[in-house]
Amino acid sequence: MTNGATAAPLPLDGVRVLEFSHTIMGPSAGMMLADLGADVIKIESAPDGDTTRRLGGFASGFFFAFNRNKRSLAVDLKSKEGQALIHRLAAETDVVLENFGPGTMERLGCGYDDLGKRNPRLIYCALKGFLSGPYEHRPALDEVVQYMAGLAYMTGPPGQPLRAGASVIDIMGGMFAVIGIQAALRERERTGKGQLVKSALFESTAFLMTQHMAGQAVTGRPPPPMPAREGAWGIYETFQAADGELIFVGLTSDNHWRRFCHHFDRSDMLDNPKYANNQLRVKERPIIRAMVAECVGRLTMPELTKLFDEIGIPFAPVARPGDLFEDPHLNFGGRMLDVAFKDGVRAKIPRLPLEVGAHDLGLRRQAPTIGQHSVEILEEAGMSKAEVDVLRGRGVVSGPA
């Protein structure tokens, strides 16, 4: 643990999960369940493991970022013996989680119908590109659905659709999967029966479009991309500080406006009836934006941070990902996790963004090596070491002895 464990079991202690997944969507869902205390067994293909381990560039840290607190079992899923092992484990499992392409698990004999027959209490969560319907056969990626459901259109400036700057839909799809799994676990307490749960990228993106669809329904006008939107606030944008740094400022209430004008000694802004309330300030945005820019530009970023903190103005420095490593709030109370990446690299990354009572939802295991826990898991399933050694010799499973 990074920060001493509490005596009480974690919320999902006692829940066993078999995770068949790669990249981000499935692994992020498995990571959330693991962080909450579930025993998540990552099923990897023997002998090479999850292909995510070998991604480079932008994706080079994916495996280590989203596979903490899990155990690894490496199995040849194309072999009958490997499939039999999965059936054996699934019989004593609470949740199966998978985000392979449409039909893959069924072709491997490990779909919901196959495993549900062995275990009627099994909750089987399939994370896909699309829920049931005309598109369900299609493969999908985070970027594909961002374009398809309007998020890229809303993010970029007019005529320049742009994906969001993180894999927000993969992670959101993983979050909805966890919500569905927890609901199914609760229902199983009443009925004794498991069920099929699905989460999908396209529908998750469409859910994010609710606010824009609602706006169009009410106004009768298609919403423009966010950079060209009709703003609801007089001041809600970035400005340049005296030291050249960029800062976002949001003066969204009349109190914000009064405090800002008072502390910059701008009675001309405060007393002008044209700027008396937010609705009027929206109409005068080009004029007041120049005034606010002049005020902000007098002070450096540290000075603005101190001032806006003191007077309660919504603000944010325009940060880069690397700025978060040493962010004092993220690091408060040991909340950042010391994660081991490949080639001996270690770095702090954020933990699950939750506080659940006194529980420490921290780091119990680093991301596993390929098949690191294969022998341990199979022995827990009732196999002798000799039986496991035979399977290892045949290449049905892999990992250290």
GUDOMI-384165 format. One record per atom (N, C-alpha, C): x, y, z; residue in three letters. Coordinates in steps of 0.05 Angstrom, whole numbers, plus 5000, padded with zeros to 4 digits. Example, Ala and Ser with C-alpha at 12.3 -4.5 7.8 and 13.67 -1.06 7.14 Angstrom:
<sites>
526448865156ALA 524649105156ALA 526449345156ALA 525749555142SER 527349795143SER 525850015157SER 
</sites>
This chain:
<sites>
501749765000MET 500050005000MET 501750255000MET 500750464988THR 502150714988THR 501450875013THR 499350815025ASN 498350975047ASN 496850805066ASN 498050695087GLY 497050485104GLY 494150405101GLY 493650155098ALA 490950045094ALA 489250065119ALA 486650115115THR 484850105138THR 484249815145THR 483249775170ALA 482749505179ALA 480349385164ALA 478449555156ALA 475949455144ALA 476549365115ALA 475249145106PRO 475549065078PRO 474549285059PRO 475749295036LEU 474849495016LEU 472049425006LEU 470649614995PRO 467749574988PRO 467149334971PRO 468949264951LEU 468349034934LEU 470048794941LEU 471048784966ASP 472448554976ASP 470648304973ASP 471848084963GLY 470247844960GLY 469047804932GLY 469148014915VAL 468147994888VAL 470447914870VAL 470047694855ARG 472147604837ARG 471347674808ARG 473247784793VAL 472847874765VAL 474847734747VAL 473947634725LEU 475747544703LEU 475547764682LEU 477847884676GLU 477948104657GLU 479348014631GLU 477948024609PHE 479047974582PHE 478948244568PHE 481248384567SER 481048654556SER 483748754547SER 483748974533HIS 486149104523HIS 485649394519HIS 487849544515THR 487849834511THR 486849984535THR 484450124534ILE 483650284556ILE 480850214567ILE 478850184549MET 476150164559MET 475749934579MET 476449694572GLY 476149464590GLY 478149484614GLY 480649544609PRO 482549564631PRO 481749774651PRO 480650004642SER 479950214661SER 477650114679SER 475749974667ALA 473549864684ALA 474649664704ALA 476349484695GLY 477549284713GLY 479149424735GLY 480649634728MET 482249784748MET 480449904769MET 478150024761MET 476350144780MET 475349934800MET 474549704789LEU 473549484806LEU 475849394825LEU 478249374814ALA 480549284831ALA 481149484852ALA 481149744845ASP 481749954865ASP 479649944887ASP 477249864881LEU 475049854901LEU 475149594917LEU 477049424910GLY 477449184927GLY 476948914914GLY 475848914889ALA 475348654876ALA 477948514869ALA 477848254869ASP 480048084860ASP 479848064830ASP 481248224815VAL 481148234786VAL 483348074774VAL 482647864760ILE 484547694746ILE 484547764717ILE 486847874708LYS 487047954680LYS 487847714664LYS 486147624646ILE 486747404628ILE 488247504604ILE 490747414601GLU 492347494578GLU 492947254560GLU 493347304534SER 494047084517SER 496846994521SER 497146724524ALA 499846614527ALA 500946564499ALA 503646604495PRO 505546694516PRO 506146994516PRO 504947144497ASP 505947424493ASP 504447634509ASP 502147564520GLY 500647744537GLY 499147954522GLY 498048144536ASP 496348354525ASP 498048524506ASP 496948564482THR 498448724462THR 498949004471THR 497249104489THR 497649374499THR 500349414512THR 501549204522ARG 504249214534ARG 506249324514ARG 505849274488ARG 507849334468ARG 507249584452ARG 505249734460LEU 504549984445LEU 506750194451LEU 507150374432GLY 509150584435GLY 507850854433GLY 509551064433GLY 508651334430GLY 506651414451GLY 504551544442PHE 502351644458PHE 501251424477PHE 501351174468ALA 500150954483ALA 502150794500ALA 504650884502SER 506650714514SER 506250674544SER 504750844557GLY 504250804586GLY 501550684593GLY 499950614572PHE 497150524577PHE 497050284596PHE 498750074589PHE 498449824605PHE 498949874634PHE 501050024640PHE 501750054668PHE 499950254683PHE 498650434668ALA 496850624680ALA 494150504688ALA 493250294672PHE 490550194676PHE 490449904685PHE 492649794694ASN 492549514702ASN 493649464730ASN 493649674747ARG 494549634774ARG 492549474790ARG 493449364812ASN 491749214831ASN 490448964819ASN 491648864798LYS 490548624785LYS 492548394786LYS 491548154783ARG 493347914779ARG 493147824750ARG 495247704740SER 495347624712SER 495447314710SER 493647214693LEU 493646934685LEU 493946924655LEU 496146804645ALA 496546784616ALA 495746514606ALA 493746514587VAL 492546264577VAL 492346274547VAL 492746044534ASP 492346014506ASP 489345974501ASP 487946194496LEU 484946174493LEU 484046034468LEU 485845994449LYS 485045854425LYS 485145554428LYS 486345454450SER 486445174455SER 484045074471SER 483244834466LYS 480944714482LYS 481644704511LYS 484144644518GLU 484844624546GLU 484744904559GLU 485645104544GLY 485545374555GLY 482645464559GLY 480945404540GLN 478045474544GLN 476845324567GLN 477645074571ALA 476644924594ALA 477445054620ALA 479945164621LEU 480745294645LEU 479045544651LEU 478345684630ILE 476645924634ILE 473945844645ILE 472845624633HIS 470245524643HIS 470345444672HIS 472545324680ARG 472945234707ARG 473045474726ARG 474545684718LEU 474745924735LEU 472146074736LEU 470746094712ALA 468246244711ALA 466046124729ALA 466245864734ALA 464245734751ALA 464345844780ALA 466545964788GLU 466846074815GLU 467446374814GLU 466546504793THR 467146784789THR 464546944791THR 464747194800ASP 462447374802ASP 461947524776ASP 464147624764VAL 463947804741VAL 465947724720VAL 465047714695VAL 466847704672VAL 466647974657VAL 468848084650LEU 469048344637LEU 470648304612LEU 469548394589GLU 471048364564GLU 470448594545GLU 472548674530ASN 472148884510ASN 473548814484ASN 473448554477PHE 474448464451PHE 472548544429PHE 473348504404GLY 471648574381GLY 469148404381GLY 467048504367PRO 464448354367PRO 464848064358PRO 463847874374GLY 463847594367GLY 466347444375GLY 468447584385THR 470947454391THR 470647254414THR 469347334436MET 469047154459MET 467346924452MET 465346964435GLU 463546744427GLU 465146534411GLU 466946634393ARG 468546444377ARG 470446294394ARG 471246404417LEU 473046264435LEU 471546084455LEU 468946064452GLY 467345904470GLY 467046024498GLY 467446284500CYS 467446414526CYS 465446644527CYS 463346634510GLY 461346844510GLY 459446804534GLY 457546984535TYR 455646984558TYR 454046724559TYR 453146634536ASP 451546384535ASP 453246144545ASP 455746144537ASP 457545924545ASP 458045924575ASP 458946154585LEU 459746164613LEU 457346184632LEU 455146304623GLY 452846324640GLY 451546064646GLY 451845864627LYS 450845594633LYS 452245464656LYS 454845524658ARG 456445404680ARG 455945544706ARG 455045794705ASN 454745954729ASN 452446144726ASN 450046064734PRO 447646234731PRO 447846504747PRO 449646514766ARG 449946764782ARG 451946954769ARG 453046884746LEU 455147034733LEU 454047294722LEU 455447514727ILE 454847774714ILE 456947804693ILE 456047824668TYR 457847834645TYR 457648104632TYR 459748264633CYS 459648534623CYS 461248554597CYS 459948624576ALA 461248654550ALA 461448954543ALA 463849044540LEU 464349324533LEU 464949344503LEU 463249474488LYS 463449474459LYS 463449754447LYS 463549764421GLY 463350014407GLY 460450114408GLY 458549934406PHE 455650004404PHE 454049804420PHE 451849904431LEU 449849724443LEU 448349584421LEU 446349424429SER 444749264411SER 443349444390SER 443449364365GLY 442149524344GLY 443649504318GLY 442949684299PRO 444049654272PRO 447049684270PRO 448349814289TYR 451249854288TYR 452849654305TYR 451549474319GLU 452949314339GLU 455149134327GLU 455049084301HIS 457148914289HIS 459749074283HIS 459549334285ARG 461849504277ARG 464049514299ARG 466549504291PRO 468649574310PRO 468649874314PRO 469749954336ALA 469750244342ALA 472250314358ALA 472950564358LEU 475150684373LEU 474050934386LEU 475451024407ASP 474751274420ASP 474351494400ASP 476351524382GLU 476251744362GLU 473951704342GLU 473351464334VAL 471151404316VAL 468551514327VAL 467951454352VAL 465351534363VAL 465251824370VAL 467551944376GLN 467652234381GLN 466752384356GLN 467552284332TYR 466752404307TYR 463852334301TYR 463152094307MET 460451984299MET 458252104315MET 458752174340ALA 456552264358ALA 456752564363ALA 458452714350GLY 458453004352GLY 460353124371GLY 461852964387LEU 463753084406LEU 466053224392LEU 467153104371ALA 469353234356ALA 468353494343ALA 465953494333TYR 464753734321TYR 464553954342TYR 463653884366MET 463254084387MET 465854174399MET 467954024397THR 470554084410THR 472254274393THR 472454224367GLY 474154394350GLY 472754644341GLY 474254834331PRO 473055074319PRO 471455004294PRO 469755184285PRO 468055124261PRO 469755024238PRO 468854804226GLY 470254684203GLY 472754524210GLY 473454504236GLN 475754354244GLN 475154174268GLN 473553964263PRO 472853774285PRO 475453664297PRO 475353624323LEU 477753554338LEU 476953364361LEU 478353144363ARG 477852964386ARG 478653094412ARG 477453014433ALA 478253114460ALA 481153024465ALA 482453174483GLY 485253134488GLY 485952904507GLY 484152724512ALA 484652484527ALA 482652274518ALA 483052024526SER 481151804517SER 478751814535SER 477252034534VAL 475052074552VAL 472851874548VAL 472351784524ILE 470151604519ILE 470851314527ILE 473251234522ASP 474150974532ASP 473750954562ASP 474651164576ILE 474451164606ILE 471551194615ILE 470051354601MET 467251384608MET 465651124603MET 466350984581GLY 465050724576GLY 465750534598GLY 468250544608GLY 469050374630GLY 467550444655GLY 467050694660MET 465550784684MET 462650684683MET 461350704659PHE 458650604657PHE 458550304661PHE 460650164652ALA 460749874656ALA 460749814686ALA 462349964701VAL 462549924730VAL 459849984743VAL 458550194734ILE 455850254745ILE 453950024740ILE 453949914715GLY 452249694708GLY 452849444724GLY 455449384728ILE 456249154743ILE 455349174772ILE 455649414784GLN 454849444812GLN 451849414815GLN 450349524795ALA 447449494796ALA 446649194794ALA 448049044776ALA 447448764773ALA 448248604797ALA 450348674811LEU 451148544836LEU 448948584857LEU 447948834858ARG 445848894877ARG 443248734871ARG 442548724845GLU 440148574837GLU 440548274843GLU 442948174840ARG 443447884845ARG 442947824875ARG 443348014892GLU 442847964921GLU 439847904925GLU 438148024908ARG 435247974911ARG 434347724896ARG 435447684872THR 434447474855THR 436047214855THR 438647244862GLY 440447014860GLY 441446954832GLY 440747124813LYS 441447074785LYS 443247294774LYS 445047204757GLY 446747394742GLY 445347484717GLY 446747644701GLN 445647744676GLN 447747864659GLN 447047924634LEU 448748054615LEU 448548354618LEU 450848484620VAL 450948784622VAL 452648874598VAL 451749094586LYS 453249204563LYS 453849504568LYS 456149594560SER 456849874559SER 458049924532SER 457850164521ALA 458750214494ALA 459850494490ALA 461650524472LEU 462950784466LEU 461050984453LEU 459550894433PHE 457851074418PHE 455751194435PHE 454351024450GLU 452151114467GLU 453251294490GLU 455651234500SER 456851404520SER 457351684509SER 458351704484THR 458751964472THR 456152114467THR 454151964458ALA 451552084453ALA 450352194479ALA 450852054501PHE 449952144528PHE 451152424534PHE 453752454527LEU 455052714532LEU 453752934515LEU 452552864493MET 451253064475MET 448553154485MET 447553034507THR 444953104517THR 444553404520THR 446553544532GLN 446253834537GLN 445953984511GLN 447353904490HIS 447154044465HIS 444553974450HIS 443753724452MET 441153654440MET 438853794453MET 439053824480ALA 436953964495ALA 436854254487ALA 439254374484GLY 439454654476GLY 438154694448GLY 438654514430GLN 437554544403GLN 434454504404GLN 433554324420ALA 430654274422ALA 429254524433ALA 430454654452VAL 429254894465VAL 429355134447VAL 431755184436THR 432155434420THR 431355404391THR 431355154381GLY 430755114352GLY 433155164335GLY 435555214347ARG 437955274332ARG 440055064338ARG 441454964317PRO 443654774321PRO 445854904338PRO 446954764357PRO 449054894373PRO 451654914357PRO 452955144358PRO 455555164344PRO 457755024360PRO 460054964348PRO 462254844364PRO 462955024388PRO 463954904409MET 464455044434MET 466155304430MET 468255294413PRO 469855534410PRO 468255774398PRO 466055714384ALA 464355924372ALA 461655944386ALA 461455834409ARG 458855824422ARG 457856104431ARG 455256114434GLU 454056354446GLU 454256324476GLU 456056474487GLY 456656434516GLY 454456514534GLY 454156384557ALA 452156454576ALA 453156644597ALA 455856704597TRP 456956874618TRP 458557104605TRP 458557324619GLY 459957564608GLY 462957514605GLY 464257384625ILE 467057324623ILE 467457024630ILE 468456874610TYR 468756584614TYR 470856494593TYR 473356574598GLU 475356514577GLU 478256554588GLU 480156524571THR 482956544579THR 484056824574THR 485956904591PHE 487357154589PHE 490357114593PHE 491957304585GLN 494857294589GLN 495657454613GLN 497157324631ALA 498257464655ALA 500657624647ALA 501657784666ALA 503957964661ALA 506457804654ALA 506657554664ASP 509057394658ASP 508757214633ASP 506557264618GLY 506157114593GLY 504556854596GLY 504056774621GLU 502556534626GLU 499556574620GLU 498156364612LEU 495356384607LEU 493656294631LEU 491456434636ILE 489756374658ILE 486856394649ILE 485256194657PHE 482356204651PHE 481056344675PHE 479156524668VAL 477656674688VAL 474656654681VAL 473056584702GLY 470156574698GLY 468756754718GLY 467756974707LEU 466157154724LEU 463157094718LEU 462156894732THR 459456784725THR 457256894742THR 457857054762SER 455757164779SER 456257464783SER 454157604792ASP 454557894798ASP 456457934821ASP 456557744840ASN 458457774862ASN 461357744852ASN 461757564833HIS 464457534821HIS 465257804808HIS 463357914793TRP 463958164779TRP 464658394799TRP 463058414820ARG 463558624840ARG 466258594853ARG 466858344861ARG 469458304875ARG 471758354856ARG 471558274831PHE 473658324812PHE 474058624808PHE 471958764803CYS 472159054798CYS 473259204822CYS 472359124846HIS 473259254870HIS 476259214874HIS 477258964871HIS 480058914877HIS 481959024856HIS 480859084832PHE 482559214812PHE 481959514810PHE 480359614830ASP 479859904831ASP 478660004805ASP 476659854795ARG 475359934770ARG 472460014775ARG 472160244788SER 469360344794SER 467960404768SER 469460474747ASP 468160524721ASP 466760274710ASP 467860044715MET 466659794706MET 464359724725MET 464759774751LEU 462759684771LEU 460259854770LEU 460560114766ASP 458360304767ASP 456860344741ASP 457960244719ASN 456660284693ASN 454160124691ASN 451760244687PRO 449260084685PRO 449159884662PRO 450859924642LYS 450959734620LYS 452059464629LYS 453459454651TYR 454659204661TYR 453459114687TYR 450959204693ALA 449859164719ALA 449258874726ALA 448758704706ASN 448258424712ASN 449458254689ASN 449457994693ASN 450757814674ASN 449557834646ASN 446857844645GLN 445557854619GLN 446458094603GLN 446758324617LEU 447658564603LEU 450658544595LEU 452158414613ARG 455058384607ARG 455558204583ARG 453758004579VAL 453957834556VAL 453758004530VAL 451958194530LYS 451558364507LYS 453958544501LYS 455358604523GLU 457658794521GLU 460358644522GLU 460258384516ARG 462658224520ARG 465158334507ARG 465158414481PRO 467658514469PRO 468858744485PRO 467258914496ILE 468259154511ILE 469359064538ILE 467758914553ILE 468758834580ILE 471058634579ILE 471158484557ARG 473358294555ARG 476058454554ARG 476058664539ALA 478558824537ALA 479258954564ALA 477159034579MET 477659144605MET 478858944624MET 477658704624VAL 478558484642VAL 481458404634VAL 481958394608ALA 484658314598ALA 486658514608ALA 486058764609GLU 487958974618GLU 488458934648GLU 486458874663CYS 486758824692CYS 488458584698CYS 487758364685VAL 489258114689VAL 492158144680VAL 492558284659GLY 495258314648GLY 497158484666GLY 496158594688ARG 497858754706ARG 499458564724ARG 498358324729LEU 499458144750LEU 500657894738LEU 502557784752THR 503757524744THR 501857294752THR 502457054742MET 500756824749MET 500756774779MET 503056774793PRO 502956734822PRO 501256954836PRO 501457204827GLU 499857414839GLU 496857374834GLU 496157304810LEU 493357254803LEU 492257014819LEU 493856804821THR 493056574836THR 492356644865THR 494156794877LYS 493756884905LYS 491257054908LYS 490957254890LEU 488757434891LEU 486057294887LEU 485857134865PHE 483257004860PHE 482556794881PHE 484556664893ASP 484056494915ASP 482756644938ASP 483856874944GLU 482957034967GLU 480157144962GLU 479457234938ILE 476957364934ILE 474757174922ILE 475456924918GLY 473456724910GLY 472556754881GLY 474456804863ILE 473856814834ILE 474556554821ILE 472756434805PRO 473556184791PRO 475756244771PRO 477956084773PHE 480256124755PHE 481755864753PHE 483455854733ALA 485155614729ALA 487555694712ALA 489955624720PRO 492155644702PRO 491855444679PRO 492755514656VAL 492555324633VAL 494955124637VAL 494354894649ALA 496354704657ALA 496854504634ALA 499154374635ARG 499854154618ARG 499853894635ARG 499553664622PRO 499553414638PRO 501853394657PRO 504253474648GLY 506553444666GLY 506453614690GLY 504853824690ASP 504553994714ASP 503153854737ASP 501753634731LEU 500153504751LEU 501853334770LEU 504253244761PHE 505953074778PHE 506353194806PHE 506853454807GLU 507453574833GLU 505253764842GLU 502853734831ASP 500653904839ASP 500153864869ASP 500154074886PRO 499854034915PRO 497253914923PRO 495053974909HIS 492553864917HIS 492353564910HIS 493253494886LEU 493253204879LEU 495053044897LEU 497153164907ASN 499053024924ASN 498253024953ASN 496153174960PHE 495453194988PHE 494652915000PHE 495752855023GLY 495052605037GLY 495952355022GLY 497952385006GLY 498952144992GLY 497152044970GLY 495452224958ARG 493452124939ARG 494652044912ARG 497052134905MET 498252044880MET 499551774885MET 499351604864LEU 500351324866LEU 503151314853LEU 504951174866ASP 507651134855ASP 507650894838ASP 507250934812VAL 506850704793VAL 509450644778VAL 510050384776ALA 512350284761ALA 511550244732ALA 513050374714PHE 512650334685PHE 514950154675PHE 515150124649LYS 517249954638LYS 519950094639LYS 522049924636ASP 524850024635ASP 525650174661ASP 524450094683GLY 525250214709GLY 524050494714GLY 522350594697VAL 521150854701VAL 519050844722VAL 519051034740ARG 516951054760ARG 515851344759ARG 513251374764ALA 512051634764ALA 509551634781ALA 508851874790LYS 506351904805LYS 504051954786LYS 501851804790ILE 499451854774ILE 497051864793ILE 494951994785PRO 492652024803PRO 491351754810PRO 490351734834ARG 488851504842ARG 485951534834ARG 484251334839LEU 481451354833LEU 480251604847LEU 478851774832PRO 477952034843PRO 475452004860PRO 475751854882LEU 473551804900LEU 474651814929LEU 472951894947GLU 473351844976GLU 471051684986GLU 471651444996VAL 469551265006VAL 470151215035VAL 468851365053GLY 469351325082GLY 472351355088GLY 473351165104ALA 476151165111ALA 477850975095ALA 476650865074HIS 478050675057HIS 480350795042HIS 482550655040ASP 484850735023ASP 484550594996ASP 483650734976LEU 483350624949LEU 485950654934LEU 488150554946GLY 490750604936GLY 491950384920GLY 494550374920LEU 496050184904LEU 496849944921LEU 495649714914ARG 496249464928ARG 498149284912ARG 497849304886ARG 499549154867ARG 500349324844ARG 502849314835GLN 503549434810GLN 502349274787GLN 502249384763ALA 501249234740ALA 502948974738ALA 501648754733PRO 503048494734PRO 504748444709PRO 506748264712THR 508148164689THR 506347954676THR 507047864652ILE 505447674637ILE 505347414653ILE 502847334660GLY 502447074674GLY 503747064702GLY 504147294714GLN 505547304740GLN 504247134761GLN 501547114759HIS 500046974780HIS 498746714770HIS 499546614747SER 498246384734SER 498146144753SER 500446074764VAL 500545834782VAL 498845884807VAL 499146114819GLU 497546174843GLU 494546154838GLU 493646264816ILE 490746274810ILE 489745994805ILE 491245834789LEU 490245564783LEU 490345384807LEU 492245414825GLU 492345264849GLU 489945334867GLU 489245594868GLU 486845674882GLU 484345544871GLU 484345484845ALA 482045354832ALA 482045054837ALA 483944954852GLY 483944664860GLY 485844494844GLY 487544604827MET 489344454811MET 491944414827MET 493144184824SER 495744134837SER 497944274821SER 500244314834LYS 502544434821LYS 503444264797LYS 503243994801ALA 504043814779ALA 502243854755ALA 499643884760GLU 497743924737GLU 498344194723GLU 498944394739VAL 499544654727VAL 502144634711VAL 504144494722ASP 506644464708ASP 506244324680ASP 504444134679VAL 503944004654VAL 502744204634VAL 500844364643LEU 499644574626LEU 501744774617LEU 503544844635ARG 505645034628ARG 507544904607ARG 508044654610GLY 509744514591GLY 508544504563GLY 505944484562ARG 504544474536ARG 504044744524ARG 504644954539GLY 504145224529GLY 501245314532GLY 499645164547VAL 496845244552VAL 496745484570VAL 498545494590VAL 498845734607VAL 501845804607VAL 502346054614SER 505146144616SER 505446324640SER 507846344649GLY 508446514672GLY 510546374689GLY 511646504709PRO 513746384726PRO 512646154742PRO 514345964748ALA 513545724763ALA 513045794792ALA 
</sites>
